[in-house]
Every structure is written in C-alpha cells, then in structure tokens.
C-alpha cells in the first residue's frame, strides 16, 4: 500500500525493534483521506498481528500512540513605537483550520519487517 500523507521516521534499537513516527497536517478537504490512511495502517496492524497489541516491554508485538489537533493560525502585524518603546499588535484574518495527526508505532523485529514490506518503507 502506498502512503500519501504519512511519512515515517524510523528509530531502531540494537535488537531490531523499531519505532515509526509520522505527522501529517492537512486542510479540511484532505482530512477524510488522511483519516482513511491512518485507519488502513492501524487496521493492517490489528489484522496481521491480532491480539498482539501491547507495550513491547509488557510482551506485545506492536503498539501505537495516536493524537490529533486542530490548528488555527491568526497572523499579527507587529509595530514598534520608538518614542514609547512599546509594541502594538493588530490581528489579521484567521487562516482556515489545519488538522494535525501524529502517529507513533512501535514493533518487534518481526512486526517491523512486515510493516516495512507492506507499506514500502525503507
């Protein structure tokens, strides 16, 4: 499966266990596609490694942490008044909201190898 939104950074320990970290930030129109991609990744893990999700240090083969946030950016014009030595701010129009997701997946060497192969991660 080709991933379009999730670009994983990988850290491995000496035993071959890995942590795959990804973050994506999209506009509202792309949010359903991002959620579908995250859902596909997590569904694969549950399907291929059923009953194996638990922290690795507790005997699990894989685990994940999923978080999301809605971000709204409002630009400000800042002006410095030399005579009063003060700043003033004027808020602009808020930009459209962006939706950010972070996904961290940890896995044993067997999980890591299967995950990389299925999602084409080098």
C-alpha positions as CSV (number, residue, x, y, z in Angstrom):
1,X,0.0,0.0,0.0
2,X,1.3,3.4,-0.9
3,X,1.1,6.1,1.8
4,X,0.4,9.7,0.7
5,X,0.1,11.5,4.0
6,X,2.1,9.5,6.5
7,X,5.9,9.8,6.1
8,X,7.5,7.7,8.8
9,X,10.8,8.4,10.5
10,X,12.3,5.2,11.9
11,X,14.4,4.6,15.0
12,X,15.7,1.1,15.7
13,X,17.4,-0.4,18.8
14,X,20.2,-3.0,18.7
15,X,17.7,-5.8,18.9
16,X,15.8,-4.7,15.7
17,X,12.7,-3.3,17.5
18,X,11.6,-0.1,15.8
19,X,9.6,3.0,16.4
20,X,7.9,4.5,13.3
21,X,6.9,8.2,13.8
22,X,4.7,10.2,11.4
23,X,3.0,13.5,11.5
24,X,0.6,15.0,8.9
25,X,-1.1,18.3,8.7
26,X,-3.9,18.8,6.2
27,X,-6.8,21.1,5.4
28,X,-10.4,20.1,5.9
29,X,-10.8,18.8,2.3
30,X,-7.9,16.3,2.8
31,X,-8.9,15.2,6.3
32,X,-11.1,12.2,5.2
33,X,-8.2,10.8,3.1
34,X,-5.8,11.2,5.9
35,X,-8.1,9.5,8.4
36,X,-8.6,6.7,5.8
37,X,-4.8,6.2,5.5
38,X,-4.3,6.2,9.3
39,X,-7.2,3.7,9.6
40,X,-5.7,1.5,7.0
41,X,-2.4,1.4,8.8
42,X,-3.9,0.6,12.1
43,X,-6.4,-2.0,10.6
44,X,-3.4,-3.7,9.0
45,X,-1.6,-4.0,12.3
46,X,-4.7,-5.4,14.1
47,X,-5.4,-7.8,11.2
48,X,-1.8,-9.1,10.7
49,X,-0.9,-9.2,14.4
50,X,-4.2,-9.9,16.2
51,X,-4.2,-9.9,19.9
52,X,-0.6,-8.8,19.9
53,X,-1.1,-5.1,20.6
54,X,0.5,-4.1,23.9
55,X,3.6,-2.2,25.0
56,X,6.7,-4.1,23.9
57,X,8.1,-4.1,27.4
58,X,5.0,-6.0,28.5
59,X,5.3,-8.7,25.9
60,X,3.4,-7.1,23.0
61,X,4.5,-7.3,19.4
62,X,3.3,-3.8,18.5
63,X,1.6,-0.7,19.9
64,X,0.7,2.7,18.9
65,X,0.0,6.3,20.1
66,X,-2.4,8.4,18.0
67,X,-3.0,12.1,18.7
68,X,-4.7,14.9,16.8
69,X,-5.2,18.6,17.0
70,X,-6.9,21.3,15.1
71,X,-4.7,24.3,14.5
72,X,-5.9,27.8,13.5
73,X,-3.3,30.4,12.6
74,X,-4.1,34.1,13.0
75,X,-1.4,36.4,11.6
76,X,-0.5,39.5,13.5
77,X,1.1,42.7,12.4
78,X,3.5,44.0,15.0
79,X,4.6,47.6,15.2
80,X,7.3,49.1,17.4
81,X,6.8,52.6,18.6
82,X,10.3,54.1,19.1
83,X,9.0,57.0,21.2
84,X,7.1,54.9,23.7
85,X,9.3,51.8,23.3
86,X,6.2,49.6,23.0
87,X,4.8,47.0,20.7
88,X,1.3,47.0,19.3
89,X,-0.3,44.1,17.6
90,X,-3.1,44.0,15.0
91,X,-4.7,40.6,14.3
92,X,-5.4,39.7,10.8
93,X,-8.0,37.2,9.4
94,X,-7.6,33.7,10.7
95,X,-6.4,31.2,8.1
96,X,-8.5,28.1,7.5
97,X,-8.0,25.4,10.2
98,X,-5.5,22.7,9.7
99,X,-5.9,19.2,11.2
100,X,-2.7,17.6,12.5
101,X,-2.3,13.9,13.4
102,X,0.8,12.3,15.0
103,X,1.1,8.5,14.9
104,X,3.9,6.5,16.6
105,X,4.0,2.8,16.1
106,X,6.5,0.6,17.9
107,X,7.1,-3.0,17.0
108,X,9.2,-6.1,17.4
109,X,11.7,-7.1,14.7
110,X,9.0,-9.3,13.1
111,X,6.4,-6.6,13.1
112,X,8.9,-4.0,11.9
113,X,9.9,-6.2,8.9
114,X,6.3,-6.9,7.9
115,X,5.3,-3.2,8.4
116,X,8.2,-2.0,6.2
117,X,7.4,-4.6,3.5
118,X,3.7,-3.9,3.4
119,X,3.9,-0.1,3.3
120,X,7.1,0.2,1.2
121,X,9.2,1.8,4.0
122,X,12.9,1.7,3.5
